[in-house]
Amino acid sequence: MKILIVGSGGREHALAWRLKRSPRLSEMWVAGGNAGTGQLATTVAVSPEDVPAVVKLAKKLEADLVVVGPEQPLVDGLVGRLEEAGIAAFGPTQSAARIEASKSFARQVMWDAGVPGPEYRVFHEQSAAIDFLTKHASPVVIKADGLAAGKGVALCKDPEEAVLAVKGCMEDRIFGSAGDAIVVEEWLYGTEVSVFAFSDGETLSAPVAACDYKQVYDGDQGPNTGGMGSFAPPPFWDVNLAAEITHTILMPTVERMAELGCPYRGVLYAGIILTANGPRVLEFNCRFGDPETQVIMPLLESDPVDAMLACVEGSLSETPVCWGSRPHVGVVMVSGGYPGAYETGKEISGLDPGCGRARGGDLESDTLVFHAGTANADGGSGTRVVTSGGRVLTVVGSEDTIEEARAAAYRKVETIEFENARYRSDIGDLSVGSRGRI
């Protein structure tokens, strides 16, 4: 099969790495791409967010399947445009992608479906939000309603912090139109986990879970980022918890989306917190997570092409999806200054040719390095690689335990250098915080 991947991040490199191992693959291209995807597929200089250009490219290449990585082209309707052109596309349609594009829409879906979540209120006017918050002493979470690159969430311990967060969204417009409306949610306590399952609109695959780290500094300090690291599977993840989340959260959501006339096809990503009263949904996303994809793709034992086509064709009930259990820990290396202003063009040393070293040619690797904000220094396929974004690399270690996988990842991190490189030192450390235990 001829496959076109859309996107430029670590998620897309991980997807390309796993798809490359499918016996069904004949040719592969990446629209956007980076220095890492360029080692696996042909890079095409088309912006992942330029929907007409991507459709034109897919037609020109006669692609059999388009795999859409980022949320923005999904929200902008790329899948529907490809379907109109007669091209199979893995990902939800524009109407189904609203589950990420609008947090208020997602909350309404959950309310209607009886899916457990926090108490919440939606505000379209700043004055009404501030009036509510000044009378609400409990800690709250303020979320921009629209897409904000994973950064539109503020954890507010008191009314003063909450009012500042509201003004940032609705008055200062720090997230642009994403802050036209806000969602104020009850602050829940527990262990957070990201859960992913394939869906064909009616059927769900077995889910897989990972834990990620959003804040930029050790100990979950500092501003939110797109993600500083992750590990999978969590030690608390078992068949009973997977069944509970499927039964109470994932399946009711898929059924409600079908009732609304926007069946959900693709991968459904639920951000969940495990509270004393059971699992509660923090948010839904309409695509694979980043950096979670970098630690769950090595766990995918089934052929990804089979799973993706089953979602497109509605045959997931006949296509088992199996996940492995070998621990993987991914550490994100970022540019100095991220998530604020940062410089690019810094040469990276210490990279292996290809993506990691496979043991015996199978999927188990001691280390893998997935590229995100990277580019070839000469603009082509040269060996000199430079930084081109805030999140630069995800270094993944895999061993028999999370502790050993973590050690493998950090050993590799220490061999990679670029000017002002930074990373958290506590990714996968189960003795810190509540990740990894409930």
C-alpha positions as CSV (number, residue, x, y, z in Angstrom):
1,M,0.0,0.0,0.0
2,K,1.0,3.6,-0.6
3,I,0.6,5.7,2.5
4,L,0.9,9.4,3.1
5,I,1.5,10.6,6.7
6,V,0.5,14.2,7.5
7,G,2.5,16.0,10.2
8,S,5.9,17.1,11.4
9,G,6.3,16.0,15.0
10,G,7.5,13.2,17.2
11,R,4.1,11.6,16.9
12,E,4.4,11.4,13.1
13,H,8.0,10.0,13.3
14,A,6.8,7.3,15.6
15,L,3.8,6.5,13.3
16,A,6.2,6.4,10.3
17,W,8.6,4.1,12.2
18,R,5.8,1.6,13.1
19,L,4.1,1.8,9.6
20,K,7.5,1.1,8.0
21,R,7.4,-2.3,9.6
22,S,4.1,-3.3,8.0
23,P,4.4,-5.9,5.3
24,R,1.5,-4.2,3.5
25,L,3.5,-1.0,3.0
26,S,5.0,-0.4,-0.5
27,E,5.7,3.4,-0.5
28,M,5.5,6.1,2.2
29,W,5.6,9.9,2.1
30,V,5.3,12.5,4.8
31,A,3.7,15.9,4.3
32,G,5.7,18.2,6.5
33,G,8.0,15.8,8.2
34,N,11.4,16.3,9.9
35,A,14.9,15.0,9.8
36,G,13.8,11.7,11.4
37,T,10.8,11.0,9.1
38,G,13.1,11.7,6.2
39,Q,15.2,8.6,7.1
40,L,12.1,6.4,6.7
41,A,10.0,8.1,4.0
42,T,10.0,10.7,1.2
43,T,9.5,14.2,2.6
44,V,7.1,16.5,0.7
45,A,7.2,20.2,1.4
46,V,3.5,20.6,2.0
47,S,2.2,22.2,5.2
48,P,0.1,19.7,7.2
49,E,-2.4,22.5,7.9
50,D,-2.9,23.3,4.2
51,V,-5.9,21.1,3.6
52,P,-6.3,21.8,-0.2
53,A,-2.6,21.2,-0.8
54,V,-2.6,17.9,1.2
55,V,-5.7,16.7,-0.8
56,K,-4.0,17.6,-4.0
57,L,-0.8,15.8,-3.0
58,A,-2.7,12.6,-2.0
59,K,-4.4,12.6,-5.4
60,K,-1.1,13.1,-7.2
61,L,0.6,10.3,-5.3
62,E,-2.4,8.0,-5.7
63,A,-2.2,7.3,-2.0
64,D,-4.1,4.3,-0.8
65,L,-4.3,5.6,2.8
66,V,-3.7,9.0,4.4
67,V,-2.8,9.0,8.1
68,V,-3.5,12.4,9.7
69,G,-1.3,13.0,12.8
70,P,-2.1,16.5,14.2
71,E,-5.4,17.9,15.4
72,Q,-5.6,21.1,13.3
73,P,-6.1,19.5,9.9
74,L,-8.6,17.1,11.4
75,V,-10.5,20.0,12.9
76,D,-10.3,21.8,9.6
77,G,-12.0,18.9,7.7
78,L,-9.1,17.2,6.0
79,V,-10.6,13.7,6.3
80,G,-13.9,14.7,4.7
81,R,-12.1,16.4,1.8
82,L,-10.0,13.2,1.2
83,E,-13.1,11.0,1.4
84,E,-14.8,13.3,-1.2
85,A,-11.8,12.7,-3.4
86,G,-12.1,8.9,-3.0
87,I,-9.1,8.5,-0.8
88,A,-9.2,6.5,2.5
89,A,-8.1,8.6,5.5
90,F,-7.4,7.5,9.1
91,G,-8.8,10.1,11.5
92,P,-12.2,11.6,12.5
93,T,-14.2,13.8,10.3
94,Q,-14.6,17.5,11.1
95,S,-17.8,17.0,12.9
96,A,-16.4,14.2,15.0
97,A,-13.1,16.1,15.7
98,R,-15.2,18.7,17.6
99,I,-14.7,16.4,20.6
100,E,-11.2,18.1,20.8
101,A,-11.9,21.3,19.0
102,S,-14.6,22.4,21.5
103,K,-14.3,21.4,25.2
104,S,-17.9,22.6,25.8
105,F,-19.1,20.3,23.0
106,A,-17.1,17.4,24.5
107,R,-18.6,18.1,27.9
108,Q,-22.1,18.1,26.5
109,V,-21.5,14.8,24.8
110,M,-20.2,13.3,28.1
111,W,-23.2,14.7,30.0
112,D,-25.7,13.2,27.5
113,A,-23.8,9.9,27.5
114,G,-23.5,9.7,31.3
115,V,-19.7,9.7,31.1
116,P,-18.2,10.7,34.5
117,G,-16.3,14.0,34.7
118,P,-15.9,17.0,36.9
119,E,-18.6,19.6,37.6
120,Y,-18.3,22.3,35.0
121,R,-19.6,25.6,33.7
122,V,-19.2,27.2,30.3
123,F,-18.8,31.0,29.9
124,H,-18.9,33.1,26.8
125,E,-18.7,36.5,28.6
126,Q,-15.7,37.5,30.8
127,S,-17.8,39.4,33.3
128,A,-20.0,36.4,34.0
129,A,-17.0,34.1,34.4
130,I,-15.3,36.6,36.8
131,D,-18.5,37.1,38.8
132,F,-18.8,33.3,39.3
133,L,-15.2,32.8,40.2
134,T,-15.0,35.6,42.8
135,K,-17.7,33.7,44.7
136,H,-16.1,30.3,44.2
137,A,-13.4,29.7,46.8
138,S,-12.5,26.1,45.7
139,P,-9.6,25.4,43.3
140,V,-10.7,25.2,39.7
141,V,-9.3,24.5,36.3
142,I,-9.8,27.1,33.5
143,K,-9.7,25.8,29.9
144,A,-9.8,27.7,26.7
145,D,-12.7,26.2,24.8
146,G,-10.8,25.7,21.5
147,L,-7.5,24.4,20.3
148,A,-4.5,25.8,22.1
149,A,-1.7,23.4,21.3
150,G,-2.0,21.7,24.7
151,K,-1.3,24.9,26.5
152,G,-4.8,26.4,27.1
153,V,-5.2,25.0,30.6
154,A,-4.7,26.8,33.9
155,L,-4.7,25.2,37.3
156,C,-6.0,27.9,39.7
157,K,-5.8,27.4,43.5
158,D,-7.7,30.5,44.4
159,P,-10.1,33.1,42.9
160,E,-7.2,35.6,42.1
161,E,-5.4,33.0,40.0
162,A,-8.7,32.1,38.3
163,V,-9.5,35.7,37.4
164,L,-6.1,36.2,35.9
165,A,-6.5,33.0,33.8
166,V,-9.9,34.2,32.5
167,K,-8.5,37.6,31.6
168,G,-5.6,35.9,29.8
169,C,-7.9,33.9,27.7
170,M,-10.8,36.3,27.1
171,E,-9.2,39.8,27.3
172,D,-5.5,39.4,26.5
173,R,-6.3,36.7,23.9
174,I,-3.2,34.7,24.6
175,F,-4.8,31.7,22.9
176,G,-6.5,33.7,20.1
177,S,-10.0,32.6,19.1
178,A,-9.6,29.4,21.3
179,G,-10.4,31.7,24.2
180,D,-13.7,33.1,22.8
181,A,-15.3,30.8,25.4
182,I,-13.9,29.1,28.5
183,V,-14.8,26.1,30.5
184,V,-14.5,26.2,34.3
185,E,-14.1,22.8,35.9
186,E,-13.9,21.3,39.3
187,W,-10.3,20.5,40.3
188,L,-10.1,16.7,40.6
189,Y,-7.5,14.8,42.5
190,G,-5.9,11.5,41.6
191,T,-3.6,9.8,39.1
192,E,-3.7,11.0,35.5
193,V,-3.5,8.6,32.6
194,S,-3.9,8.9,28.8
195,V,-6.0,6.1,27.3
196,F,-6.1,5.3,23.5
197,A,-8.4,3.1,21.5
198,F,-9.1,2.6,17.8
199,S,-12.7,3.1,16.8
200,D,-14.6,2.5,13.6
201,G,-17.7,4.4,14.8
202,E,-19.3,1.4,16.4
203,T,-16.6,-0.9,17.7
204,L,-13.6,-0.2,19.9
205,S,-10.3,-1.9,20.0
206,A,-8.6,-3.0,23.2
207,P,-7.3,0.2,24.8
208,V,-3.7,1.1,25.7
209,A,-2.5,3.5,28.4
210,A,0.4,5.9,29.0
211,C,1.3,8.6,31.6
212,D,2.6,11.9,30.4
213,Y,4.2,15.0,31.9
214,K,2.9,18.5,30.8
215,Q,4.7,21.0,32.9
216,V,8.2,22.1,31.8
217,Y,10.2,21.6,35.0
218,D,10.9,18.7,37.4
219,G,8.2,18.0,40.0
220,D,5.4,19.3,37.7
221,Q,6.5,22.9,38.1
222,G,6.3,25.8,35.6
223,P,4.0,26.4,32.6
224,N,2.2,23.7,30.6
225,T,3.9,22.5,27.4
226,G,2.9,20.1,24.6
227,G,4.5,17.4,26.7
228,M,7.9,16.8,28.3
229,G,7.9,13.0,28.5
230,S,5.8,9.8,29.0
231,F,5.9,6.2,29.9
232,A,3.8,3.1,29.1
233,P,2.3,1.0,30.3
234,P,1.6,2.3,33.8
235,P,2.1,-0.3,36.5
236,F,-1.5,0.1,37.6
237,W,-2.9,-0.7,34.1
238,D,-4.6,-4.0,34.0
239,V,-7.5,-5.8,32.2
240,N,-10.0,-4.8,34.9
241,L,-9.2,-1.0,34.7
242,A,-9.2,-1.2,30.9
243,A,-12.6,-2.9,30.9
244,E,-14.0,-0.3,33.3
245,I,-12.8,2.6,31.3
246,T,-14.1,1.0,28.1
247,H,-17.5,0.3,29.6
248,T,-18.1,3.6,31.4
249,I,-16.2,6.1,29.2
250,L,-15.1,5.1,25.8
251,M,-18.0,3.1,24.5
252,P,-20.7,5.5,25.8
253,T,-18.9,8.3,24.1
254,V,-18.6,6.5,20.8
255,E,-22.3,5.5,20.9
256,R,-23.4,9.1,21.7
257,M,-21.3,10.4,18.8
258,A,-23.0,8.0,16.5
259,E,-26.4,9.1,17.7
260,L,-25.4,12.7,16.9
261,G,-24.7,11.8,13.3
262,C,-21.0,12.2,13.6
263,P,-19.6,8.6,14.1
264,Y,-16.1,8.7,15.5
265,R,-13.6,6.9,13.4
266,G,-9.9,7.0,14.1
267,V,-8.1,6.8,17.5
268,L,-10.0,8.2,20.5
269,Y,-7.8,9.7,23.2
270,A,-9.2,10.1,26.7
271,G,-7.3,12.1,29.3
272,I,-8.5,10.4,32.5
273,I,-7.9,11.0,36.2
274,L,-8.3,8.1,38.6
275,T,-10.1,9.5,41.6
276,A,-11.2,8.0,44.8
277,N,-14.7,7.7,43.2
278,G,-13.5,6.1,40.0
279,P,-12.2,7.2,36.6
280,R,-13.2,10.7,35.5
281,V,-12.6,12.3,32.1
282,L,-10.5,15.4,32.0
283,E,-10.6,15.8,28.2
284,F,-10.9,14.0,24.9
285,N,-8.6,14.4,22.0
286,C,-9.2,13.4,18.4
287,R,-5.7,11.9,17.6
288,F,-2.8,10.1,19.0
289,G,-1.0,12.0,21.8
290,D,2.5,13.5,21.6
291,P,4.7,12.3,23.4
292,E,2.6,9.3,24.2
293,T,2.7,7.9,20.7
294,Q,6.4,7.5,21.0
295,V,6.0,5.0,23.8
296,I,2.9,3.2,22.7
297,M,3.8,2.6,19.0
298,P,6.5,0.2,20.1
299,L,3.8,-1.7,22.0
300,L,1.5,-2.2,19.0
301,E,1.9,-5.8,18.1
302,S,-0.8,-5.9,15.4
303,D,-0.2,-4.5,11.9
304,P,-1.1,-0.8,12.1
305,V,-2.2,-0.7,8.5
306,D,-4.8,-3.4,9.3
307,A,-6.1,-1.5,12.3
308,M,-6.3,1.8,10.5
309,L,-8.1,0.4,7.5
310,A,-10.5,-1.4,9.8
311,C,-11.4,2.0,11.3
312,V,-12.0,3.4,7.9
313,E,-14.0,0.4,6.6
314,G,-16.0,-0.3,9.7
315,S,-14.5,-3.8,10.2
316,L,-12.8,-3.3,13.5
317,S,-14.9,-6.1,15.2
318,E,-13.1,-8.5,12.8
319,T,-9.6,-7.0,13.3
320,P,-8.1,-7.7,16.8
321,V,-5.7,-5.1,18.0
322,C,-3.0,-6.4,20.4
323,W,-0.7,-4.4,22.6
324,G,2.5,-5.5,24.3
325,S,3.5,-4.9,27.9
326,R,7.2,-4.1,27.7
327,P,7.9,-0.9,29.6
328,H,8.9,2.2,27.6
329,V,10.0,5.6,28.9
330,G,10.3,8.6,26.6
331,V,12.2,11.8,27.6
332,V,11.6,15.0,25.5
333,M,14.6,17.2,24.8
334,V,13.6,20.8,24.2
335,S,15.2,24.1,23.0
336,G,16.2,26.6,25.7
337,G,13.4,29.0,26.4
338,Y,10.6,26.5,25.5
339,P,7.6,26.9,25.9
340,G,8.4,30.6,25.5
341,A,10.7,32.1,22.9
342,Y,13.5,29.8,21.7
343,E,16.2,29.8,19.0
344,T,16.5,27.3,16.2
345,G,19.3,26.2,13.9
346,K,21.4,24.6,16.7
347,E,23.4,21.6,15.4
348,I,22.6,18.3,17.1
349,S,25.4,15.8,17.9
350,G,25.2,12.3,19.2
351,L,22.4,11.0,16.9
352,D,22.6,7.5,15.6
353,P,21.8,6.9,11.9
354,G,18.2,5.7,11.7
355,C,15.9,5.4,14.7
356,G,17.6,3.6,17.5
357,R,19.0,0.1,17.5
358,A,16.6,-2.8,17.1
359,R,17.3,-6.1,18.9
360,G,17.2,-8.9,16.4
361,G,15.2,-6.7,14.0
362,D,12.0,-7.0,16.1
363,L,10.1,-4.2,17.8
364,E,11.9,-4.3,21.1
365,S,14.7,-1.7,21.1
366,D,17.0,-0.6,23.9
367,T,16.7,3.0,22.8
368,L,14.8,4.9,20.1
369,V,15.2,8.5,19.1
370,F,12.1,10.1,17.6
371,H,12.5,13.5,15.9
372,A,10.1,16.5,16.3
373,G,11.6,20.0,15.8
374,T,14.5,18.9,13.6
375,A,15.7,19.6,10.1
376,N,18.6,18.7,7.8
377,A,21.1,21.5,8.0
378,D,21.5,21.6,4.2
379,G,17.8,21.4,3.5
380,G,18.2,18.0,2.0
381,S,19.2,14.5,3.2
382,G,22.6,15.5,4.6
383,T,23.8,14.1,7.9
384,R,24.0,17.4,9.8
385,V,20.8,17.8,11.8
386,V,19.7,21.1,13.4
387,T,16.9,22.2,15.7
388,S,13.8,23.7,14.1
389,G,11.3,23.8,16.9
390,G,10.7,23.9,20.7
391,R,10.3,20.2,21.3
392,V,13.3,18.7,19.4
393,L,13.6,15.0,20.2
394,T,11.9,12.2,22.2
395,V,14.5,9.6,23.5
396,V,12.8,6.3,24.4
397,G,14.3,3.6,26.5
398,S,12.9,0.1,26.8
399,E,13.8,-2.6,29.3
400,D,12.2,-5.2,31.5
401,T,11.1,-2.7,34.1
402,I,10.1,1.0,34.0
403,E,13.1,1.8,36.2
404,E,15.5,0.1,33.8
405,A,13.8,1.7,30.8
406,R,14.1,5.1,32.4
407,A,17.8,4.5,33.0
408,A,18.3,3.5,29.3
409,A,16.5,6.6,28.1
410,Y,18.6,8.9,30.2
411,R,21.9,7.2,29.3
412,K,21.0,8.0,25.6
413,V,19.9,11.5,26.4
414,E,23.3,12.2,27.9
415,T,25.0,11.4,24.6
416,I,23.0,13.9,22.6
417,E,23.9,17.5,22.6
418,F,22.7,20.8,21.1
419,E,23.1,24.4,22.4
420,N,20.8,25.2,25.4
421,A,19.2,21.7,25.3
422,R,17.0,21.1,28.3
423,Y,14.9,18.2,29.6
424,R,13.2,17.0,32.8
425,S,15.1,14.6,35.0
426,D,12.1,12.9,36.6
427,I,10.3,11.3,33.7
428,G,9.3,7.8,34.7
429,D,10.4,8.2,38.3
430,L,7.6,6.5,40.1
431,S,8.8,7.7,43.5
432,V,7.8,11.3,42.5
433,G,4.2,12.4,42.4
434,S,1.2,10.2,41.9
435,R,2.0,8.7,38.4
436,G,2.3,5.0,38.4
437,R,0.3,4.3,41.5
438,I,-3.3,4.8,42.7
